[in-house]
Amino acid sequence: MVVFSCCGRVNWGMIATWVTLVTTVIFNVQFYAIYRNMQQGPLFNTLLTEYSDPGILEALDLLEDFQAQSARLTEREEDRELQYAYDFLELLATADPRGKEIDHARRKLISWYSKVRLFFEFDLLSSAYLHVIPGRSRTSFFLWIVEPLDRLSRALDQRLPNQMFDFFREQYNLGARSLELDHTRLSPALKARAESRAIVAANLRTEIDHEKNRLEAKEGDEATSTLEGTSEFVGGGGGSARYEKPPNLQEDL
């Protein structure tokens, strides 16, 4: 950058150019920050309003009361914390209205937290809002009261765990819990259901493995055909020359 001309005079034109450039950059950065806050502000307020909705609060109260009730009716102290999750599985299996009510509450809470997760993952909300939405204490309680219901229900049906719980656990550095399905705490009907689902899942995995092996074998045959065609081309059709595949390629095929 030349500020002084060859005669030692100040190059005011160059200074004005750089001042304008720096000012423009600063203005654009500030404008982007203001624009982003204007976009995120209404979304932030909407999420706070949704969390304060009576439906969300009633769902939390319902699950907390259900957990406490199941714990009081459980004799073994080591089983009290998660007994409500096993009671929930039994109520769902028998189509009990209470089970459906609890399931609706579980779904409502998971739906809200899943939506918040998407907003953060798609950068629609800055991570600076994490200390408020959903907040560490809210998330900790949500994981404590909702995750066992969802995790054991999925384990019973041989479904993969919901990654949404791990997402929020990582954001707030919350410890993981051991939530393995204990078959000894299931009723005979649920045990039979779990065994049936396990057989179906095992058969499905076997079919997937067979299909994978079939596709790999098909790709290998196509590669062999291609090499044989190349061999004929190199030989000129007279058989005087033959294309030999490398040893390592022969082993792979």
N, C-alpha and C positions, 0 to 999 in steps of 0.2 A: 504494500500500500504506500503510495507516494503522497505524502502530505505537503512536502515542500517542493516547489518547482525548481528548475535548474538555476534560477536567479536567487534562490533563498527565500522566496516569498511563500506565504502559506497558501496551499491549494484549497481554498474554501469550497470549491465545487466538489472535490473528493471527500472532504469532511462532511459536507451536507449529504452526500450520497450514502456514506456509511451510517450516519446518524439516522437517516430515513430507513435504511435497511434494518438496523437494530431495533428501532422503534416499531417497525412493522412486525418483526418477529415477536417482540414482547406483547404487542397488541393481539396478535393471532393466538398466542399461548393463553393469554388471559381470556380472550373471547371463547376459546375452546373449553376452558375450565368452567366459565360461567354457563355456557351452553349445556355442558354435560351435567352440571348441577341442576339446571332448569329441567332437564330431561329426567334425572333420577329422583328429584324431589317429589313429584307427584306419585311416582311408583313406590317410593319409600313410605309415603303417607298412606297409600292404598294398602300396602302389606300390613302396616301397623293397625289400620282400621279393621282389616280382615281378621287379624289375630285377636282383636278385642271383641269380635263378633260373639254374641251369646252362644252360637252353635259350636264354636271352637272351645270356649270355656266350659260348656256343658259336656263336650266330649272328653275333655281332660278330667273333669270331676267324675264323670261316669267310670272311666278306667281306673282312676285312683280309688274310688269307693269299692269297685269290684276287686281290685287287688287286695285292699285291706280286709274285705269280707272273706275272701278265700284264705288269706293268711290266718285269720282268727279261727277258721274251721279246720285248720291243718294241725295235726298232733305233732309231727316231727318238725322241730325248729329249723333244720337245715333245708326243709322243703317249702317253707312258708313263702319265701321271696318269689318263687316262680310258680307256685301252685295255681295262681290265677290263669296262667297261660295254658296249663293242662286242662283246667276247668273250661276255659274258652274253647278248646278243641272238642271237648265232650259236648258242649252246648251246640256247637256248629254241626257236629255229626248227627245230633238228634233233632235238628231243625227247631231248636228251642227259640222262641221270640227274644229271650234275653241274649242269646248268642248272636242273633242278627243285629240287635241294638248295639252290642259291643263291637261287632264287626263294622258297622256303619261309622261308629266313632273312630275306630282305628283307621279306616279308609279316609275319613275327612282330614285327620291330622297328617297322615302320610301324603295326601294330595297337596296340602298347603306347603309342607316342607319340601316336597319334590319340586313345586313351582319356584320356591325361593332358590333352590339349588340351581335350577336352569337359568335364573336371572343372573346369578353370579358366574356360572360357567360360560354364558354367552356375553359376559362383560356388560350386561345391561345395568348392573349395580356394581359399584366399586367395592373392593374388599374393605374399604374404610368403614362401611356400614355394618360389617359383621359383628361388631361389638354391641349393636343394637338389634339388628335383624339377622337371625332370630335372637341372638344373644346367647352367651355361654350358659347362664342358669336355665333359660328356657329349653335350650337344646339338651342339656344334661338331663333334665326331667323328662323330656320327650323320649330320649334314648332309653331311660330307665323304665318308663311305663309302657312304651309302644313296641320297642324292638323285640322283646321276648314273644309277644303275640304274633308278630309277623314272621320272625325267624323260625319259631317252632312250627307254625302253620305251613311254611314253605318246606321245611325239612320233612314233615309228615307226607307231603305230596311230591317229594323228590324234586323240588324246584330250587333254582339258584337263589342265594340271598340277595336282598335288595341293596345295591351299592350306595344308595342314598344315605344310609346310616353311616357307612364308612367315610363318606364325603364330609359330613358334619363332624364326625369324630376327629378327623384330621385337621379341620379348620380350627377347632378349639383345643386340640391336643388332649382329648379325653381318652381314658383307658378303655380297652376292649373288654368285653365280658365273655365268659364261657357259656354259650347257649346251645349246647348239644342236646338233641332230642333223647330223653331217657325213656326207652321202651318199657321199662319195668313200671313206669308210672301211668301207662296207658291202659285203658279198658280192653277187654278181649276184642271188642268190635274194632277199636282203633288200631290195635296190634295187627289184626287181619288186614285192615285197610293199608297200613304202612307196609306190610309184607307184600301185598298185591301191587302197590305202587312201586316198590323196590324191584319187583320182578319185571314190571313193564319198563321201568327205566333201564334195567340191565339189558333187556331184549333190544330196546331202542339203541343203546350204546353199541351192542353187537352188530346191529344192522348198519349203523353208521360206520363202524370199523370195516365191515365187509364191503360196503360201497366205496369207502376210501381205498381199500386194497384193490378193488376192481378197477377204479379209475387210474390208480397208479400202474396197474398191469396193462391197461389199455394204452396209456401214454408210452409205456415201455415198448409195446408191440408196434405202435406208430413210429417210434424212433428207430426200431429195428428195420421196419419196412423202408424207411427213408434211407438208412445206411445201405441196405441191399440194392435199392435203386441207384444209389451213388456208385456202388460197386460195378453194376452192369454198365453204367455210363463210362466209368474209367476204363473198363475192359474193352470198350468199343464194340461190344456184341460178339466178338470173336473168341472170347474166353482166354486170350493170351495174357491178360493182366487181371489181377483180382485185388479188390480193396479189402484190406485186413483192418478190422476194428482194433483199436488199442486195447491191451489187456484189461486196464482198469474200467473201460467202458463196457467190455463184455461182462465183467463181474457185476456192474451196476444193473445191467439189463437182464 
